[in-house]
């Protein structure tokens, strides 16, 4: 596989244009580090969208984006459509360098240096609190810190992980991709990271209008469906504990004791099979869109 650029940013939205879309296009569209594409789940006349499709749930949107985007990137960064990216003014790449770098260049440098399998960026809440719920009690002194689980509004995937985790196993919105975080945490806990040299702000909070779709699974259903095919009973109980948000926070704090790894790791189906039943119908028959 020829990897032409370091990363691509993928978003789904109901709008043809918005202040957020314009922000993403300025930061990420057609530069030497990355590309930017979006899915429109409301307006089928949106010719600028990579995909336009109605009556899909949130996880189908992400699955369709991955299905249709070219497989020429090392990293796939999925975001909610209202995510704003900002540089940490004290980022490690500009401290001793007078050259001003763009957000895209800093993300490129982060990915090159730390080589995560999955991860996220440090989030700023709308009230100005510097850490989102998953990292509120973390000691984020290092530019890169191990993390177990985090909000789905921004999700970094190494191509070898994305190829195993998409399409989404059980479609829904809330918690529907926690399985990917959990499996990477089990396989390579030092390779799932939160980065503090880029901040993300998630200013608009809207309920996903997908709950009435016949094939939609609520957050408890996606949890229960996933654990059926975990191989180890202890892992099933551990993942069930994630139903309580504070358990993710506690376990994430404990993951601070790990040191990160900057090794170049390629995840294989054999790695996944140690923890998850890859022969089950839920994995073999997964599809990007049910509708």
C-alpha positions, 0 to 999 in steps of 0.5 A, a space after each residue: 500500500 502506498 501511503 501518500 499523506 500522513 493523515 486525513 480528517 473525516 467529518 459528518 454534518 447536515 450542512 453544505 457549509 458552516 463556520 466549522 466546515 470553513 475552519 476544517 477546510 482552512 486547516 486541513 484541505 489539500 495541503 502537503 500533510 493531509 486532506 479533509 472530507 465530509 459526509 452529509 447526512 441531510 442534504 443529498 444535493 451536496 456535491 462537495 461531500 464525499 458521501 451524501 446519504 440520509 437515514 443513517 445513524 452516527 456510526 454508519 456515517 463514520 463507516 461510510 466515510 472510511 469505506 469511500 475515502 481512498 486508502 492512502 493515509 497513515 492516519 484517519 482522524 474522525 471528528 464531530 462536525 463542530 470540532 475546532 482545532 487550536 495549537 497549544 502555544 507551548 507546544 514542543 515543536 515551536 518552543 525552540 524554533 522561531 518558525 510558526 507551524 500550522 495545526 496540520 503541521 503540528 499534528 503531522 509532527 505528533 503522528 510522526 514522532 509518537 506513532 499512536 495506534 489510536 488516540 485523541 487531543 486534549 479537549 477544552 470544554 465550553 466553560 473553559 475547563 482544559 480537560 474533557 470528562 475523560 481526562 479531567 483528573 489526568 496529569 497531562 504534563 507530557 506531550 503524549 500520555 497513555 489513555 484507556 478511553 475518551 470521548 468519541 468527538 475526536 478519534 485518531 486511527 492508525 490505518 492498520 487499526 482502522 482496517 480491522 475496526 471498520 465497518 463499525 461492529 454494532 451501529 448506533 451513536 453513544 458508545 458505538 466505537 468504544 469497542 475499538 478503544 477497548 481492543 487497542 487498550 488490550 492489545 497495545 496499551 502503550 500505543 493509545 495516547 492523548 496529545 496536549 500540543 493540539 487542543 480541540 473545542 467541542 462548542 455545540 452539543 446536539 442529540 444525534 437524530 438517529 434514535 428512531 431508526 429501526 436498526 439503531 442500537 442504544 448505548 447499552 445495547 452496543 455494549 451488550 452486543 460487543 461483550 458477547 464476542 469477547 473471549 475472556 470473562 474478565 474482559 467482559 466484566 471490565 468492559 461492562 464497567 465502562 457503562 459508568 463514566 467514572 470507571 473510565 476516568 479511574 482506569 484512565 488515571 491508572 494508565 498514566 503509570 504506563 510509559 508510551 511506546 514510540 515503536 512502529 506497530 502494525 496491528 494484525 487480525 491475529 492480534 485482534 483474535 487474541 481478545 475477540 472472536 473474529 469468526 462471529 457473524 457480528 464481525 464477518 457480516 459487518 457492513 458500513 450501512 444497513 439502510 
